[in-house]
Amino acid sequence: MLLLAFDTATPAVTVALHDGSQVVSGCTQIDARRHGELLVPGIVAALADAGRGRAELTDIVVGVGPGPYTGLRVGLMTARALGDALGIPVHGICTLDALAYATGREAPFVAATDARRKEVYWARYADARTRLEGPSVDRAADIAASVEGLPAVGAGAALYADAFTSVGGPEHVDAAALARLAVERLKDGGELLAPEPLYLRRPDAKVPANYKPVTPS
């Protein structure tokens, strides 16, 4: 196995390579506006650092969000294109699940990322591997009562710390955790997601109300 994992659903453009036993290389850059510029060079760097080539890849795993439309589609389209070109399977994993997995926590908690518009993408977990609720998108203040007493992780929790009992790391998802979680689920016979986006809401861009299409005469 040589599994390539990456995620662009948050400001982190993160890539990792897993050989079935361990993560052998990876890189993460935080830049919410440069997903398209950073992802492919990150993939190339991860392969080069491990001394491996694209033809050796057996699986691709991509974070499917939830996340903003523009960043999320960069990762998904890259995964699909690369998988199609190499003829290998492409799997999806909820970005919040990877964030939760990285904590290693054994008690209940909440994972939350920034959804903008004063909202968070969030999910509630029994432990680092077990999601109980979500993913959902809500204002942090609106979910405060339902998650009262639970610690929280992620940039969304840090941004609205007053809504949570306590806030810890990690702040952003790391593809190393995404890769480890994917390999664990694949070896256990668990089901991964299709590489389809979890947007949870409509894109910010809308067709103007008075838009008049132009048709050929």
Backbone as ProteinMPNN parsed JSONL, in Angstrom:
{"seq_chain_A": "MLLLAFDTATPAVTVALHDGSQVVSGCTQIDARRHGELLVPGIVAALADAGRGRAELTDIVVGVGPGPYTGLRVGLMTARALGDALGIPVHGICTLDALAYATGREAPFVAATDARRKEVYWARYADARTRLEGPSVDRAADIAASVEGLPAVGAGAALYADAFTSVGGPEHVDAAALARLAVERLKDGGELLAPEPLYLRRPDAKVPANYKPVTPS", "coords_chain_A": {"N_chain_A": [[0.844, -1.205, 0.0], [0.477, 2.205, -0.808], [-0.517, 5.084, 0.171], [-1.919, 8.168, -0.607], [-2.795, 11.096, 1.012], [-4.798, 14.006, 1.401], [-6.02, 17.303, 2.267], [-8.146, 20.09, 1.821], [-10.094, 21.543, 3.034], [-10.049, 23.402, 5.02], [-8.198, 26.324, 6.178], [-5.745, 25.053, 6.107], [-3.557, 23.582, 3.88], [-2.85, 20.483, 3.375], [-0.819, 17.587, 3.162], [-0.043, 14.1, 3.006], [1.816, 11.016, 3.013], [1.378, 7.565, 3.203], [2.64, 4.37, 3.926], [1.298, 2.076, 4.542], [2.223, 1.079, 6.872], [3.244, 3.229, 8.27], [3.258, 6.869, 8.395], [5.135, 8.33, 5.928], [5.971, 10.683, 4.806], [5.203, 14.202, 4.518], [3.494, 17.401, 4.373], [2.408, 20.626, 5.472], [0.733, 23.626, 4.903], [-0.458, 26.776, 5.896], [-2.821, 28.675, 4.526], [-5.45, 30.358, 3.557], [-6.169, 31.326, 1.077], [-4.792, 30.195, -1.022], [-5.143, 27.565, -1.894], [-5.308, 26.273, -4.425], [-2.825, 26.866, -5.503], [-0.987, 25.699, -3.8], [-1.499, 22.968, -3.34], [-0.823, 20.913, -5.372], [2.065, 21.273, -5.636], [2.627, 20.528, -3.014], [1.914, 17.817, -2.986], [3.755, 16.818, -4.845], [6.116, 17.371, -3.438], [5.816, 15.746, -1.157], [5.901, 13.16, -2.255], [8.476, 13.228, -3.374], [10.071, 13.598, -1.082], [9.732, 11.141, 0.127], [10.894, 9.528, -1.677], [9.399, 8.281, -3.642], [7.211, 7.486, -6.456], [4.458, 8.72, -8.486], [3.272, 6.594, -9.861], [3.45, 4.513, -8.112], [1.469, 4.79, -6.258], [-1.352, 3.478, -4.511], [-3.79, 4.128, -3.415], [-5.947, 6.952, -2.909], [-6.828, 9.385, -0.577], [-9.095, 11.823, 0.398], [-10.006, 14.752, 2.171], [-13.376, 15.474, 2.718], [-14.677, 17.622, 3.71], [-16.942, 19.043, 6.171], [-16.622, 22.275, 4.537], [-15.61, 25.492, 3.166], [-16.764, 26.346, -0.134], [-14.92, 26.964, -2.309], [-12.215, 26.27, -1.484], [-12.594, 23.574, -0.756], [-13.374, 22.26, -3.118], [-11.041, 22.286, -4.608], [-9.347, 20.312, -3.513], [-10.977, 18.023, -3.866], [-11.426, 17.868, -6.667], [-8.795, 17.585, -7.544], [-8.13, 15.14, -6.374], [-9.934, 13.398, -7.668], [-9.154, 13.704, -10.351], [-6.48, 12.83, -10.286], [-6.806, 10.222, -9.356], [-8.294, 9.125, -11.449], [-6.476, 9.365, -13.568], [-4.436, 7.657, -12.736], [-5.76, 5.327, -12.335], [-6.649, 4.343, -9.842], [-8.325, 3.746, -6.651], [-10.323, 6.318, -5.12], [-10.951, 7.689, -2.037], [-13.097, 9.147, 0.465], [-13.026, 11.11, 3.471], [-14.55, 12.5, 6.295], [-13.603, 15.731, 7.144], [-13.723, 16.749, 9.748], [-13.692, 14.377, 11.195], [-11.066, 13.52, 10.828], [-9.719, 15.591, 12.1], [-10.659, 15.178, 14.696], [-9.651, 12.597, 15.174], [-6.926, 13.059, 15.337], [-6.618, 14.075, 17.874], [-6.551, 12.004, 19.724], [-8.157, 11.601, 21.889], [-10.027, 10.077, 24.571], [-12.402, 10.549, 25.74], [-15.636, 12.256, 25.663], [-16.008, 15.004, 23.351], [-15.947, 18.051, 21.346], [-15.493, 18.885, 17.938], [-14.62, 21.612, 15.923], [-14.624, 23.724, 13.085], [-13.876, 26.78, 11.319], [-16.61, 28.29, 9.792], [-17.126, 30.676, 8.685], [-19.233, 33.658, 8.355], [-19.906, 34.004, 11.014], [-20.316, 31.452, 11.939], [-19.848, 27.908, 12.702], [-18.504, 24.827, 11.477], [-19.295, 21.761, 12.821], [-18.992, 18.852, 14.982], [-19.936, 16.273, 17.275], [-18.213, 14.086, 19.439], [-17.709, 10.795, 20.832], [-15.289, 9.741, 21.415], [-11.942, 9.83, 20.066], [-12.35, 8.39, 17.734], [-15.05, 8.023, 17.289], [-17.867, 9.374, 16.048], [-20.699, 11.102, 17.21], [-22.66, 12.971, 16.628], [-23.592, 15.192, 13.997], [-21.812, 15.891, 10.884], [-22.538, 19.423, 11.212], [-23.689, 22.786, 10.545], [-23.683, 25.758, 12.293], [-24.364, 28.706, 14.268], [-21.974, 29.385, 16.753], [-22.848, 30.224, 19.267], [-25.414, 29.229, 19.277], [-25.203, 26.516, 19.613], [-24.092, 26.205, 22.028], [-25.446, 25.462, 24.412], [-26.111, 22.776, 23.939], [-23.669, 21.505, 23.866], [-22.539, 21.977, 26.243], [-20.179, 21.788, 28.819], [-18.492, 20.114, 27.499], [-15.187, 19.702, 26.25], [-13.53, 21.395, 23.516], [-12.094, 21.282, 20.208], [-10.128, 22.663, 17.509], [-10.049, 25.277, 14.951], [-12.444, 26.685, 14.706], [-13.598, 26.444, 17.23], [-11.671, 27.8, 18.714], [-11.969, 30.344, 17.697], [-14.437, 31.148, 18.633], [-14.352, 30.977, 21.46], [-15.745, 31.595, 23.799], [-18.122, 30.248, 23.648], [-17.668, 27.658, 24.291], [-16.724, 25.158, 26.721], [-13.999, 24.61, 27.21], [-11.048, 25.032, 25.224], [-8.882, 23.387, 22.987], [-6.023, 22.018, 21.184], [-5.729, 19.93, 18.191], [-5.536, 22.831, 15.961], [-5.984, 22.944, 13.197], [-6.759, 20.562, 10.59], [-4.641, 17.74, 9.939], [-2.982, 16.087, 7.381], [-1.554, 13.806, 7.96], [-2.888, 12.605, 10.109], [-5.297, 12.16, 8.801], [-4.474, 10.27, 6.893], [-3.618, 8.133, 8.559], [-6.026, 7.479, 9.826], [-7.558, 6.691, 7.614], [-6.116, 4.425, 6.682], [-6.375, 2.765, 8.894], [-9.168, 2.337, 8.907], [-9.511, 1.101, 6.411], [-8.03, -1.266, 6.733], [-9.498, -2.457, 8.738], [-11.753, -3.101, 7.431], [-13.676, -1.191, 7.291], [-16.075, 1.229, 6.074], [-15.347, 3.814, 3.808], [-15.982, 7.2, 2.736], [-17.589, 8.364, -0.284], [-15.849, 10.402, -2.705], [-17.189, 13.024, -2.429], [-18.4, 16.349, -1.912], [-19.013, 17.756, 1.332], [-20.796, 20.229, 1.702], [-22.845, 21.498, 3.2], [-24.181, 23.914, 3.099], [-25.385, 26.443, 0.794], [-23.339, 27.841, -1.87], [-21.574, 31.025, -1.495], [-21.694, 32.719, -3.708], [-24.178, 33.969, -5.89], [-26.701, 33.967, -8.46], [-27.582, 37.055, -9.84], [-30.645, 38.716, -8.955], [-32.05, 40.052, -10.969], [-31.012, 39.055, -13.274], [-30.534, 38.617, -16.733], [-30.47, 36.257, -19.143], [-28.377, 36.026, -22.045], [-29.167, 35.261, -25.279], [-28.449, 33.687, -28.45], [-29.216, 35.473, -31.421]], "CA_chain_A": [[0.0, 0.0, 0.0], [1.063, 3.537, -0.738], [-1.723, 5.912, 0.198], [-1.743, 9.618, -0.609], [-3.91, 11.766, 1.675], [-4.704, 15.464, 1.466], [-7.24, 18.002, 2.664], [-8.158, 21.539, 1.56], [-11.388, 22.027, 3.524], [-9.795, 24.458, 5.997], [-7.043, 27.091, 5.704], [-4.577, 24.192, 5.983], [-3.357, 22.753, 2.689], [-2.059, 19.469, 4.051], [-0.578, 16.385, 2.344], [0.768, 13.068, 3.666], [1.986, 9.753, 2.307], [1.38, 6.456, 4.167], [3.033, 3.149, 3.219], [0.591, 0.938, 5.105], [2.746, 0.875, 8.221], [3.437, 4.519, 8.919], [3.355, 8.052, 7.539], [6.534, 8.421, 5.51], [6.295, 12.065, 4.453], [4.039, 15.08, 4.527], [3.728, 18.829, 4.544], [1.205, 21.406, 5.733], [0.879, 25.073, 4.829], [-1.694, 27.45, 6.282], [-3.096, 29.829, 3.672], [-6.837, 30.165, 3.132], [-6.413, 31.87, -0.256], [-3.876, 29.65, -2.027], [-5.283, 26.115, -1.996], [-4.989, 25.834, -5.776], [-1.397, 27.038, -5.78], [-0.135, 24.949, -2.882], [-1.777, 21.538, -3.205], [-0.017, 20.049, -6.251], [3.455, 21.271, -5.179], [2.712, 19.761, -1.775], [1.892, 16.401, -3.361], [5.053, 16.531, -5.463], [7.132, 17.383, -2.379], [5.633, 14.571, -0.298], [6.409, 12.008, -2.99], [9.929, 13.366, -3.497], [10.68, 13.385, 0.235], [9.689, 9.708, 0.425], [11.577, 8.815, -2.74], [8.41, 7.463, -4.339], [6.633, 8.092, -7.638], [3.005, 8.646, -8.586], [2.861, 5.283, -10.358], [3.452, 3.566, -6.994], [0.307, 5.011, -5.401], [-2.417, 2.475, -4.582], [-5.04, 4.726, -2.948], [-5.977, 8.374, -2.589], [-7.848, 9.757, 0.404], [-9.255, 13.268, 0.414], [-10.979, 15.29, 3.114], [-14.563, 15.918, 1.982], [-15.315, 18.703, 4.429], [-17.455, 20.28, 5.582], [-15.713, 23.385, 4.351], [-16.008, 26.468, 2.148], [-16.889, 25.789, -1.478], [-13.749, 27.115, -3.176], [-11.101, 25.451, -1.026], [-12.945, 22.164, -0.73], [-13.417, 21.672, -4.461], [-9.667, 22.126, -5.092], [-8.902, 18.993, -3.106], [-11.799, 16.966, -4.448], [-11.17, 17.753, -8.101], [-7.441, 17.056, -7.701], [-8.183, 13.711, -6.032], [-10.623, 12.666, -8.731], [-8.339, 13.725, -11.564], [-5.306, 11.988, -10.084], [-7.273, 8.842, -9.272], [-8.678, 8.703, -12.793], [-5.272, 9.247, -14.38], [-3.635, 6.518, -12.287], [-6.605, 4.141, -12.264], [-6.675, 3.845, -8.462], [-9.506, 4.209, -5.926], [-10.307, 7.576, -4.372], [-11.828, 7.597, -0.879], [-13.328, 10.378, 1.201], [-13.181, 11.075, 4.927], [-15.002, 13.771, 6.862], [-12.486, 16.507, 7.677], [-13.851, 16.817, 11.206], [-13.272, 13.082, 11.742], [-9.604, 13.515, 10.853], [-9.338, 16.52, 13.165], [-10.945, 14.494, 15.955], [-8.739, 11.458, 15.305], [-5.602, 13.559, 15.712], [-6.569, 14.409, 19.306], [-6.309, 10.818, 20.54], [-8.974, 11.682, 23.108], [-10.82, 8.906, 24.92], [-13.625, 11.028, 26.379], [-16.423, 13.084, 24.75], [-15.555, 16.352, 23.026], [-16.5, 18.642, 20.134], [-14.538, 19.42, 16.962], [-15.264, 22.709, 15.192], [-13.807, 24.541, 12.195], [-14.498, 28.059, 10.984], [-17.495, 28.258, 8.623], [-17.38, 32.077, 8.332], [-20.582, 34.151, 8.673], [-20.067, 33.819, 12.463], [-20.765, 30.083, 12.161], [-18.828, 26.863, 12.738], [-18.814, 23.444, 11.13], [-18.98, 21.067, 14.067], [-19.502, 17.51, 15.247], [-19.692, 15.827, 18.649], [-17.56, 12.779, 19.44], [-17.59, 10.042, 22.076], [-13.839, 9.636, 21.562], [-11.272, 10.286, 18.849], [-12.752, 7.599, 16.569], [-16.488, 7.775, 17.254], [-18.711, 10.566, 15.918], [-22.051, 10.902, 17.719], [-23.595, 13.963, 16.087], [-23.015, 16.044, 12.979], [-21.44, 17.308, 10.901], [-23.571, 20.436, 11.062], [-23.196, 24.159, 10.529], [-24.524, 26.589, 13.152], [-23.665, 29.717, 15.056], [-21.407, 28.777, 17.949], [-23.7, 30.542, 20.414], [-26.642, 28.43, 19.227], [-24.959, 25.136, 20.026], [-23.404, 26.235, 23.32], [-26.187, 24.718, 25.421], [-26.106, 21.339, 23.658], [-22.326, 20.944, 24.067], [-22.052, 22.516, 27.509], [-19.402, 20.854, 29.615], [-17.573, 19.345, 26.66], [-14.058, 20.435, 25.672], [-13.618, 21.528, 22.063], [-10.843, 21.451, 19.479], [-10.281, 23.211, 16.171], [-10.003, 26.724, 14.773], [-13.773, 27.24, 14.956], [-13.759, 26.553, 18.682], [-10.77, 28.855, 19.183], [-12.489, 31.629, 17.258], [-15.598, 31.472, 19.463], [-14.023, 30.258, 22.69], [-16.732, 31.86, 24.843], [-19.255, 29.336, 23.498], [-17.265, 26.312, 24.672], [-16.207, 25.034, 28.077], [-12.551, 24.785, 27.09], [-10.61, 24.876, 23.841], [-7.527, 22.875, 22.851], [-5.587, 21.692, 19.835], [-5.135, 20.748, 17.124], [-6.361, 23.895, 15.403], [-6.339, 22.574, 11.827], [-6.586, 19.157, 10.24], [-3.326, 17.34, 9.443], [-3.148, 14.935, 6.496], [-0.978, 12.62, 8.596], [-3.99, 11.973, 10.838], [-6.232, 11.705, 7.772], [-3.917, 9.048, 6.321], [-3.649, 7.062, 9.557], [-7.419, 7.086, 10.008], [-7.98, 5.972, 6.414], [-5.482, 3.104, 6.673], [-7.013, 2.0, 9.967], [-10.502, 1.924, 8.476], [-9.37, 0.167, 5.297], [-7.559, -2.548, 7.254], [-10.567, -3.03, 9.558], [-12.901, -3.368, 6.58], [-14.676, -0.139, 7.45], [-16.442, 1.946, 4.86], [-14.976, 5.21, 3.652], [-16.974, 7.961, 1.995], [-17.314, 8.72, -1.675], [-15.203, 11.725, -2.776], [-18.215, 14.027, -2.702], [-18.258, 17.409, -0.918], [-19.98, 18.05, 2.388], [-20.868, 21.696, 1.77], [-23.811, 21.797, 4.266], [-24.959, 25.099, 2.758], [-25.19, 26.893, -0.569], [-22.187, 28.74, -2.072], [-21.822, 32.447, -1.287], [-22.018, 33.342, -4.994], [-25.544, 33.745, -6.35], [-27.089, 34.653, -9.681], [-28.338, 38.267, -9.508], [-32.102, 38.553, -9.059], [-32.547, 40.591, -12.247], [-30.146, 38.553, -14.344], [-31.21, 38.268, -17.989], [-29.55, 35.505, -20.007], [-28.238, 36.478, -23.415], [-29.296, 34.137, -26.207], [-28.115, 34.062, -29.834], [-30.37, 35.956, -32.212]], "C_chain_A": [[0.872, 1.246, 0.0], [-0.089, 4.519, -0.92], [-1.353, 7.38, 0.292], [-2.982, 10.255, -0.005], [-3.71, 13.267, 1.628], [-6.064, 16.069, 1.778], [-7.083, 19.488, 2.385], [-9.453, 22.171, 2.058], [-11.265, 23.135, 4.562], [-8.653, 25.317, 5.454], [-5.771, 26.261, 5.552], [-4.608, 23.421, 4.671], [-2.359, 21.685, 3.124], [-2.018, 18.174, 3.255], [0.259, 15.403, 3.15], [0.774, 11.804, 2.826], [2.152, 8.651, 3.351], [1.681, 5.166, 3.412], [2.338, 1.895, 3.731], [1.041, 0.603, 6.501], [2.868, 2.177, 8.99], [3.392, 5.645, 7.892], [4.825, 8.26, 7.21], [6.945, 9.825, 5.069], [5.025, 12.896, 4.507], [4.438, 16.529, 4.661], [2.394, 19.531, 4.729], [1.549, 22.889, 5.64], [-0.474, 25.708, 5.119], [-1.861, 28.703, 5.436], [-4.474, 29.642, 3.044], [-7.103, 30.603, 1.697], [-5.59, 31.207, -1.362], [-3.956, 28.125, -2.157], [-4.832, 25.6, -3.366], [-3.517, 25.919, -6.108], [-0.53, 26.065, -4.978], [-0.32, 23.438, -2.918], [-0.867, 20.668, -4.072], [1.467, 20.092, -5.882], [3.646, 20.491, -3.873], [2.723, 18.263, -2.032], [3.233, 15.984, -3.948], [6.146, 16.449, -4.399], [7.029, 16.157, -1.489], [6.165, 13.31, -0.969], [7.937, 12.048, -3.082], [10.628, 13.081, -2.173], [10.731, 11.907, 0.607], [10.432, 8.875, -0.615], [10.661, 7.885, -3.507], [7.849, 8.222, -5.536], [5.125, 7.921, -7.669], [2.522, 7.273, -9.011], [2.811, 4.234, -9.252], [2.221, 3.715, -6.098], [-0.751, 3.939, -5.617], [-3.781, 3.04, -4.201], [-4.852, 6.222, -2.754], [-7.114, 8.604, -1.603], [-7.896, 11.272, 0.483], [-10.285, 13.667, 1.469], [-12.162, 15.887, 2.364], [-15.306, 17.041, 2.7], [-16.048, 18.207, 5.66], [-16.411, 21.39, 5.507], [-16.24, 24.332, 3.31], [-15.9, 25.894, 0.744], [-15.58, 25.822, -2.252], [-12.601, 26.208, -2.751], [-11.391, 23.968, -1.127], [-12.893, 21.54, -2.112], [-12.023, 21.504, -5.052], [-9.168, 20.721, -4.759], [-9.663, 17.877, -3.779], [-11.526, 16.777, -5.933], [-9.763, 17.199, -8.367], [-7.425, 15.558, -7.427], [-8.829, 12.902, -7.151], [-9.772, 12.587, -9.998], [-7.137, 12.79, -11.437], [-5.704, 10.514, -10.028], [-7.642, 8.294, -10.635], [-7.449, 8.476, -13.67], [-4.459, 8.003, -14.028], [-4.439, 5.227, -12.218], [-6.642, 3.515, -10.883], [-7.873, 4.415, -7.715], [-9.271, 5.515, -5.175], [-11.361, 7.485, -3.279], [-11.994, 8.97, -0.229], [-13.421, 10.13, 2.693], [-13.616, 12.461, 5.384], [-13.811, 14.479, 7.513], [-12.534, 16.602, 9.197], [-13.442, 15.5, 11.866], [-11.756, 13.003, 11.841], [-9.076, 14.444, 11.946], [-9.532, 15.862, 14.529], [-9.953, 13.362, 16.213], [-7.361, 11.904, 15.794], [-5.485, 13.867, 17.201], [-6.187, 13.211, 20.164], [-7.154, 10.768, 21.802], [-9.812, 10.422, 23.317], [-12.121, 9.266, 25.615], [-14.349, 11.969, 25.423], [-15.844, 14.492, 24.565], [-16.23, 16.804, 21.737], [-15.355, 19.09, 19.239], [-15.254, 20.475, 16.131], [-14.252, 23.461, 14.342], [-14.58, 25.791, 11.808], [-15.33, 27.934, 9.705], [-17.783, 29.66, 8.096], [-18.831, 32.43, 8.683], [-20.924, 33.98, 10.164], [-20.604, 32.436, 12.808], [-19.574, 29.122, 12.217], [-19.393, 25.588, 12.123], [-18.42, 22.622, 12.353], [-19.568, 19.659, 14.099], [-19.134, 17.141, 16.681], [-19.212, 14.381, 18.62], [-17.586, 12.136, 20.83], [-16.123, 9.857, 22.445], [-13.236, 10.001, 20.207], [-11.732, 9.563, 17.589], [-14.259, 7.541, 16.348], [-17.292, 9.069, 17.22], [-20.13, 10.237, 16.361], [-23.084, 11.801, 17.061], [-22.874, 14.853, 15.085], [-22.47, 15.219, 11.829], [-22.619, 18.233, 10.617], [-22.908, 21.797, 10.957], [-24.187, 25.022, 11.298], [-23.684, 27.718, 13.729], [-23.182, 29.066, 16.345], [-22.293, 29.02, 19.169], [-24.944, 29.665, 20.464], [-26.437, 26.989, 19.656], [-24.337, 25.05, 21.413], [-24.114, 25.38, 24.366], [-26.083, 23.213, 25.208], [-24.741, 20.703, 23.876], [-21.719, 21.434, 25.378], [-21.336, 21.432, 28.316], [-18.4, 20.047, 28.82], [-16.406, 20.212, 26.2], [-14.193, 20.461, 24.156], [-12.231, 21.708, 21.474], [-11.147, 22.079, 18.124], [-10.331, 24.727, 16.139], [-11.35, 27.374, 15.018], [-14.032, 27.42, 16.428], [-12.894, 27.677, 19.238], [-11.306, 30.235, 18.849], [-13.656, 32.096, 18.123], [-15.475, 30.757, 20.804], [-15.058, 30.452, 23.792], [-17.908, 30.892, 24.796], [-18.94, 27.923, 23.979], [-16.642, 26.307, 26.068], [-14.702, 25.241, 28.123], [-12.162, 24.481, 25.655], [-9.162, 24.415, 23.816], [-7.195, 22.582, 21.402], [-5.927, 20.269, 19.463], [-6.103, 21.795, 16.577], [-6.862, 23.533, 14.008], [-6.118, 21.081, 11.602], [-5.184, 18.921, 9.683], [-3.517, 16.084, 8.598], [-2.514, 13.671, 7.065], [-2.048, 11.864, 9.376], [-5.027, 11.42, 9.875], [-5.766, 10.373, 7.183], [-3.984, 7.884, 7.306], [-5.067, 6.554, 9.773], [-7.906, 6.268, 8.815], [-7.407, 4.564, 6.389], [-6.114, 2.212, 7.736], [-8.374, 1.477, 9.529], [-10.428, 0.92, 7.336], [-8.949, -1.215, 5.793], [-8.631, -3.239, 8.087], [-11.804, -3.369, 8.735], [-14.0, -2.338, 6.703], [-14.939, 0.579, 6.143], [-15.928, 3.38, 4.903], [-16.035, 5.893, 2.794], [-16.599, 8.074, 0.522], [-16.656, 10.099, -1.693], [-16.184, 12.793, -3.236], [-18.203, 15.067, -1.593], [-19.389, 17.474, 0.097], [-20.025, 19.577, 2.548], [-21.728, 22.169, 2.947], [-24.605, 23.084, 4.035], [-24.604, 25.538, 1.347], [-23.952, 27.786, -0.683], [-22.572, 30.194, -1.835], [-22.255, 33.139, -2.586], [-23.426, 32.978, -5.439], [-25.78, 34.489, -7.664], [-27.907, 35.883, -9.302], [-29.831, 38.087, -9.78], [-32.641, 39.024, -10.406], [-31.71, 40.141, -13.438], [-30.97, 38.156, -15.57], [-30.215, 37.543, -18.883], [-29.539, 36.05, -21.423], [-28.268, 35.252, -24.328], [-28.982, 34.593, -27.625], [-29.362, 34.504, -30.582], [-30.618, 35.038, -33.39]], "O_chain_A": [[1.871, 1.326, 0.715], [-0.564, 4.745, -2.033], [-0.575, 7.786, 1.156], [-4.098, 9.99, -0.452], [-2.592, 13.756, 1.794], [-7.107, 15.444, 1.585], [-6.04, 20.079, 2.665], [-9.864, 23.22, 1.561], [-12.266, 23.741, 4.944], [-8.179, 25.053, 4.349], [-4.812, 26.718, 4.929], [-5.563, 22.699, 4.384], [-1.162, 21.954, 3.23], [-3.037, 17.715, 2.74], [1.159, 15.804, 3.888], [-0.137, 11.555, 2.037], [2.961, 8.776, 4.27], [1.064, 4.887, 2.384], [2.737, 0.779, 3.396], [0.333, -0.08, 7.241], [2.629, 2.23, 10.196], [3.475, 5.411, 6.687], [5.661, 8.356, 8.109], [8.136, 10.121, 4.97], [3.916, 12.363, 4.539], [5.572, 16.848, 5.017], [1.372, 19.086, 4.207], [2.53, 23.348, 6.225], [-1.507, 25.235, 4.646], [-1.13, 29.677, 5.607], [-4.638, 28.858, 2.11], [-8.158, 30.287, 1.148], [-5.68, 31.613, -2.52], [-2.967, 27.472, -2.487], [-4.081, 24.63, -3.463], [-3.012, 25.131, -6.908], [0.538, 25.659, -5.435], [0.598, 22.697, -2.566], [-0.203, 19.772, -3.551], [2.092, 19.033, -5.817], [4.689, 19.875, -3.654], [3.455, 17.521, -1.375], [3.779, 14.938, -3.599], [7.001, 15.564, -4.449], [8.049, 15.585, -1.105], [6.808, 12.484, -0.321], [8.606, 11.033, -2.893], [11.655, 12.404, -2.142], [11.642, 11.463, 1.306], [10.583, 7.663, -0.457], [11.085, 6.826, -3.969], [7.987, 9.442, -5.628], [4.575, 7.077, -6.961], [1.465, 6.828, -8.566], [2.2, 3.18, -9.428], [1.961, 2.848, -5.264], [-1.021, 3.537, -6.748], [-4.812, 2.504, -4.608], [-3.751, 6.696, -2.473], [-8.217, 8.084, -1.772], [-6.863, 11.928, 0.618], [-11.306, 13.0, 1.637], [-11.976, 16.714, 1.472], [-16.435, 17.373, 2.338], [-15.812, 17.096, 6.135], [-15.462, 21.441, 6.29], [-17.219, 24.022, 2.63], [-15.042, 25.054, 0.472], [-15.17, 24.8, -2.801], [-12.069, 25.457, -3.569], [-10.531, 23.189, -1.538], [-12.419, 20.415, -2.268], [-11.834, 20.653, -5.921], [-8.633, 20.026, -5.622], [-9.07, 16.891, -4.216], [-11.407, 15.646, -6.404], [-9.566, 16.433, -9.31], [-6.789, 14.795, -8.154], [-8.325, 11.846, -7.532], [-9.681, 11.537, -10.634], [-6.817, 12.05, -12.367], [-5.017, 9.66, -10.588], [-7.344, 7.141, -10.951], [-7.392, 7.505, -14.425], [-3.868, 7.371, -14.903], [-3.867, 4.149, -12.059], [-6.665, 2.291, -10.758], [-8.392, 5.463, -8.1], [-8.181, 5.779, -4.668], [-12.533, 7.232, -3.562], [-11.133, 9.841, -0.361], [-13.847, 9.059, 3.127], [-13.101, 13.472, 4.906], [-13.101, 13.894, 8.332], [-11.497, 16.541, 9.858], [-12.905, 15.504, 12.974], [-11.219, 12.481, 12.818], [-8.106, 14.12, 12.632], [-8.678, 15.974, 15.409], [-9.474, 13.19, 17.334], [-6.714, 11.204, 16.573], [-4.378, 13.916, 17.737], [-5.569, 13.374, 21.216], [-6.884, 9.963, 22.693], [-10.248, 9.785, 22.357], [-12.864, 8.38, 26.036], [-13.744, 12.442, 24.461], [-15.276, 15.08, 25.486], [-16.981, 16.053, 21.115], [-14.356, 19.618, 19.727], [-16.379, 20.252, 15.682], [-13.163, 23.797, 14.807], [-15.801, 25.846, 11.956], [-14.819, 27.522, 8.664], [-18.582, 29.828, 7.175], [-19.563, 31.608, 9.235], [-22.091, 33.829, 10.524], [-21.263, 32.256, 13.832], [-18.455, 29.467, 11.837], [-20.585, 25.302, 12.229], [-17.312, 22.779, 12.866], [-20.495, 19.325, 13.361], [-18.148, 17.634, 17.229], [-19.737, 13.556, 17.873], [-17.499, 12.815, 21.853], [-15.76, 9.821, 23.621], [-13.953, 10.434, 19.304], [-11.529, 10.066, 16.485], [-14.702, 7.053, 15.308], [-17.391, 9.776, 18.222], [-20.7, 9.228, 15.948], [-24.253, 11.432, 16.949], [-21.716, 15.224, 15.277], [-22.64, 14.0, 11.793], [-23.555, 17.887, 9.896], [-21.719, 21.947, 11.243], [-25.382, 25.024, 11.001], [-22.454, 27.685, 13.684], [-23.907, 28.282, 16.957], [-22.468, 28.132, 20.003], [-25.473, 29.385, 21.539], [-27.395, 26.309, 20.024], [-24.083, 23.957, 21.919], [-23.466, 24.656, 25.121], [-25.979, 22.454, 26.171], [-24.652, 19.488, 24.054], [-20.513, 21.313, 25.59], [-21.831, 20.315, 28.467], [-17.55, 19.368, 29.395], [-16.619, 21.356, 25.796], [-14.897, 19.632, 23.579], [-11.316, 22.209, 22.128], [-12.281, 22.033, 17.649], [-10.612, 25.381, 17.144], [-11.403, 28.508, 15.493], [-14.613, 28.421, 16.844], [-13.322, 28.418, 20.123], [-11.126, 31.183, 19.613], [-13.844, 33.296, 18.322], [-16.376, 30.03, 21.224], [-15.235, 29.57, 24.633], [-18.616, 30.729, 25.789], [-19.835, 27.082, 24.067], [-16.107, 27.314, 26.531], [-14.193, 25.965, 28.979], [-12.867, 23.755, 24.954], [-8.313, 24.963, 24.519], [-7.987, 22.861, 20.502], [-6.362, 19.485, 20.307], [-7.32, 21.668, 16.709], [-8.02, 23.781, 13.674], [-5.379, 20.431, 12.34], [-4.61, 19.796, 9.033], [-4.143, 15.123, 9.046], [-2.905, 12.568, 6.684], [-2.116, 10.637, 9.319], [-5.576, 10.341, 10.098], [-6.568, 9.457, 6.998], [-4.363, 6.774, 6.932], [-5.291, 5.349, 9.891], [-8.591, 5.261, 8.991], [-8.129, 3.607, 6.108], [-6.358, 1.03, 7.492], [-8.698, 0.311, 9.753], [-11.215, -0.026, 7.302], [-9.464, -2.226, 5.316], [-8.675, -4.468, 8.142], [-12.792, -3.868, 9.274], [-15.129, -2.573, 6.273], [-14.124, 0.54, 5.221], [-16.063, 4.07, 5.914], [-16.882, 5.229, 2.197], [-15.441, 7.902, 0.142], [-16.883, 10.893, -0.781], [-16.022, 13.388, -4.302], [-18.013, 14.709, -0.431], [-20.558, 17.275, -0.232], [-19.367, 20.137, 3.426], [-21.375, 23.139, 3.618], [-25.605, 23.316, 4.714], [-23.629, 25.057, 0.77], [-23.557, 28.419, 0.295], [-23.741, 30.562, -1.955], [-23.091, 34.043, -2.56], [-23.823, 31.814, -5.372], [-25.143, 35.505, -7.941], [-28.843, 35.767, -8.511], [-30.224, 37.392, -10.717], [-33.595, 38.445, -10.925], [-31.711, 40.786, -14.487], [-31.972, 37.45, -15.457], [-29.232, 38.133, -19.332], [-30.568, 36.485, -21.94], [-27.48, 34.322, -24.158], [-29.218, 35.75, -27.972], [-30.443, 33.95, -30.381], [-31.54, 35.272, -34.172]]}, "name": "protein", "num_of_chains": 1, "seq": "MLLLAFDTATPAVTVALHDGSQVVSGCTQIDARRHGELLVPGIVAALADAGRGRAELTDIVVGVGPGPYTGLRVGLMTARALGDALGIPVHGICTLDALAYATGREAPFVAATDARRKEVYWARYADARTRLEGPSVDRAADIAASVEGLPAVGAGAALYADAFTSVGGPEHVDAAALARLAVERLKDGGELLAPEPLYLRRPDAKVPANYKPVTPS"}
